[in-house]
Structure formats: C-alpha cells, structure tokens
C-alpha cells in the first residue's frame, strides 16, 4: 500500500506557485501530471535517496507550501527533494535586492512576481535529458523521454538508474546514435553518487560543472544543465548558454554576462533564469 506524508514549508521571500508552475515545463520537461485548474502542482519523480517512485501534490497558502508526497520509499527525503526542485528550500528574502541594484532584473521581477527557478526533479534526470536532447529538436527529445517512461518507467516516473543501466547494457533502449551508451554512463554516475544534489551543491559551481562534464557523453553545456537546473544551484553564471549572453548584450548595451552578473550575487542563477523567462514570454506574446 502506498504511504502518504504531509509537510508544511514556511517559504522565505517572494513565491508564487502559479507563476513558477507556468514556466516549469518550458525550462525542465518534467511531465506535470494530472494538472487541474485548482492551483495545485502535481508531478511524479524518482527519490534520490533510494530511487523509489514518488508522487507530489503542492499547494500554496500564502507563505506556506503544503506538500503531500506519496510512495513506497523514503518520504521525508521525497518531501525535501520537492522543496529543492521547486526552489522552496532557500531563504530568498534578499532576492528583491538584486532587482533594486539592477533595473533590468527588477522589471522582470515585477512582471513575474514570485517566480522561482523550478528545476529538474534531480541531477540524474537533468543528465538524462541532456543526453536525449543532444543533436535533436526539443520536441523529438521529449518524445524519446516519453517513450522511455512509457516502456520502462514506473507509472509516470522516469526509469530508475539500475533499470536504465541494465537496458543500456543489454541493448534494449533502441535510441539513435550513442544515446543508449551515454544514458548507461549517466545511470552509473547516479548510482556512484556523482549526480547527488547535496554533493554537487557542496562544491564550488565551477568545480561541480567540471566533475559532471567528465561523465561519459556529457560536456560543458550538459554540466551547466545538471548543476544549475538539476541541482538547482542558486548562484552561478551559465557558462555555455549563448542565448543568455545575447540577451544580456542586447539589454545591457553590449556588456558581457560575467560582468553584469556581479550585481546579481548571491542569486546569479535566479537572475539568469528570470531574463530567460522574460525572453521566452516575449516570443510567445
């Protein structure tokens, strides 16, 4: 029988679940499941602590996040993981200060009040997405991921690392190019603890990216994805994101991203996410 666990989180700093949910799938193909127009966010994921399947239902009540997790594994770890991938585990009371220092960021904060960078469920799932999206269109990568979940997952959850490694070794993945080989390497890294969220967060972001880039089949761009959107590290400049550099050059009269980002500390990842969100929204306007 699947157990349930209810947690209330006091969220420090600006937060809007509705705004954050609006941008989540565009930045992290996480397959929000069973979404109803009731203000809740629901998703299915792998718990890093034991790779069990868990379901999460998140609702907002003012500054309180009401999280219900269900599954057969470590539900305390599952609830903590939900807080991390929704960026609710951080005290963001100083985040508005960035907008006061930088009017460009401030304008985006006003446009999307309460937006927090929702990441992938885990660095493991971010790394798997990085492999699936290499040299193919995002739509095709999403289909590949959906196929893996349907054939080898667990009722909506991405395949666990043990299952993915087994399939990669046996030739059962049937993916284009060397994607199966690279997914096997990602599974090995996850099982070896090299893609653990807390371990990656404990490192300097540049060191974390170097370690992730050494995983077979990954590289600098994938390492950015895994560390900044998988581990949801809050204060780092995306090193390989050319689109963001172009946005900054346009909005800041030709200045370089690394120079501009100094004013964003200790929320450089968040400011980068907001600028990308504004750019994406303008394309859809």
N, C-alpha and C positions, 0 to 999 in steps of 0.2 A: 504494500500500500504506500502511495506517495505521501510523504510528510510535508507539512507546511510550517512556515516560520514567518512571523510578522515583526517588522522593525520600524521604528520611527527615528528619522535622522534630522537633527537640527541643522539646517543649511545656513552657513555663514556667508553673507554677501549676496549680491543680486542673483536671482534664479527664477526662470520661468520654464516649467516643464513643457508647456505648449510650444514656446518658441524653440527650445532645444530639440524637441521631437521633430519639428518641422524640417530641421536641417540634417537630422541624423543620417537618414538613408542616403542622402546625396554625398556625404563625406565618408560613410562607412557602411557598405552593403551588408547590414546586419540582419535583414529579414525580420522586420517588425511583424509580429503575428497577431491575428485576430483583433486588429485595431477597430474599436468602436468609437463613436463620437461622444465619449463620456469623459474626456480629459485624461484618461489613463494611458500609460505606455506599457505595452506587453511585448516580451521577447523571450526567446529560448536560446540557451547558451551552454557551453562547457565550463564547468567549475575547475579553475586551475589547480586547486588543492588536490583533487582526486580524479579529474576528468569525467565526473559524473554529469548527467544531463540535469539542467535546472530550468524552471520557468520563473519569470519575474513579472510582477504587476506593480507598477509605480504610479502613485498619485501625489498631487501636491495639495497641501493645506497650509497656505501662507508660506511661512519659512520652514515648514516641516515636510519632509518627504516620507510618505507612507509606502513602505516596500514590503511586498509579500513574495516570498520565494518558496517554491515547491520542488521537491526532488527526493532522490533516494540517497544523496551523498551528504557532504558537509555543508549544511545550510547557513551556518554562521559565515563560512568562507564565501558562500554564494552571495549573501547579502553584502558583504564587504566588497566583493568584486563588482556588484551592481553600482555601488557608490563610486567606485573608481572609474568604471567606463562611462558613467554619466557625469563625472567631474563634480560629484557632491561631497567628496571626502576632503576637499580643500577649503581652507578659510580664505574666502575671496573678498574680504572686506576692503582690501587695498586695491582691488581691481579697478574701481572707478577712478582712482588717482591717475591711472595711465591715460584715461580719456581727458583728464584735466591738463595733463602735460602735453598731450598730442591731440590737437583738434580733429584730425582725420579719424583717429580711433574713437574719439569722443562722439563724433557724428554717427558712427556705426553703432556704438553702444546705445545711443538714443533711438536709432532706427530699429534695433533688435534688443529691447530691454530684457535682461535676464537670460540672454543666450549664453550657454556654457558649451565648451567643446565636448560633445559626446563621441567617444572613440569606438574602436572595435571592442568586442567582448574581451579580447585578450591579445597579447603579442603573438600568440600562436595563430589565432585566426587572422590577424593582420598579415603575418608572414605568408600564410596560405593564400590569402587574397593577392599579395604581391606576386606570387608565382603564377596564379591563374590569370592575372591581368597583364602579364608580360607579353608585349608584341601582339596584343589583340585588342579589339574595341571593348569598352566597358560593358556594353550590352552582351557581347559574347562571353566575357569573363563571368558576368552574373549568371548566364545560362549554365556555364561549366560548374559554378559553385552550386547552383540549384540542383543540377544533376547529381553531384556528389552527395548532397544532403538527402535527396530522394532515394538514391540507390544504397548508400552506405551509412547514412546518418542515423539519428535516433529521434524519430518523431519531431523533426524540425531542427534538431541540433546538428551542427557540423560534425563529421566523423572524429572520434577521439584519436589522439596521436598513435596509440597502439594499433588501431584499426587501419589508419592511414599508412603506417609503416608496413603493415602486413600486405596491404593491397599494392603498395608501390613495389615491394619485393617480389610479389607473385605475378606482376604484370596485369593486375585486374583493374587498373584505373582507366585505361583507354582514353588518354588525353593527348593532345597534339604536342609535337616537339619533345622537349625534355622535361615537361611539366611533372610527369609522374616521378621521375628521378629526383627533381628538386623538392617535390612535396614529401618524398621519403626523407630527405635531408632535414626538412623543417620538422617533421614528426620526431626524428632522432634528437634534434636540438631541444624540442619541447620536453621530451622525456628525460633529457640530460640536465634540465634546469636552465638552459641557456636563453630561454624565452620567458622567464619568470618576471612578472610585472615588478614585484618589490625589489628583486635583484637588479633589474635594469634601472629602476628609479634611484637606487642607492649609488649608482655610478654617475660620474660627470656625463652629461648628454653626449659629448663628442666621443668619450670612451665607450659608452653604451652602443653608439652607432657603429664604431669600429668593430666591436665584438660581433654585432649582428651581421655586419657586412661580410664577415668571414664564413658565415654559414653557406654551404654549397648551394649555388643557384640564386643567392641574394646578392645585393650590391648596395651602393650608396643610396639610391632612390628608395629601395625597399627598406633599408635601415632607417631612413627618415620615417617612413610609414609605420614601421614596427615600434620605434621608440616614442614618436610624438603622438601617434594615433592608436597604437596598440597598448603601450604602457601609459599613455595619456600624460606624459611628462609636461608640466605646465610652463617651463621656462627654457626654451631653446629656439634657435632660429632654424627653420627648414633649410638645410644646406643645398638641396638639389632641386628645389621647386622653382623652375624657371618662370612659371606663370606668376607666382607671387612676386618675384623680383621685377617682372614687367609691370605689375600693378603698382608697386612701390615707386618705380621710376616715373610712372605717369602721375601718381597722386602727390609725389614729393619733389617735383621739378628736377628729375634726373638723379636724385640722390640714391646711394647704394643701400640695399636692405640691411646689411650688417650695421651700417652707421645709424640709420633711422631706428633700428630695433633697440639701441642702447636706452632709449627713453621708455621702452616697454618693460624693462626688468621690474619685478620678477615674474612677468606674465607674457613673455615673448611668444610662446606658443599660442596663447589665447588671442593676443592681438593679431597674429598671423591668420588664425582661424577666422576672426571677425572680418578682416579685409577680404579673405577668400569668399566668405559668406555673402558679403555685400556685392562682390563681383558676380557671383553665381546668381544672386537675386536680380541683378540688373540685366543679366542675359535672359532671364525668364519673364521680365517685365513686359 
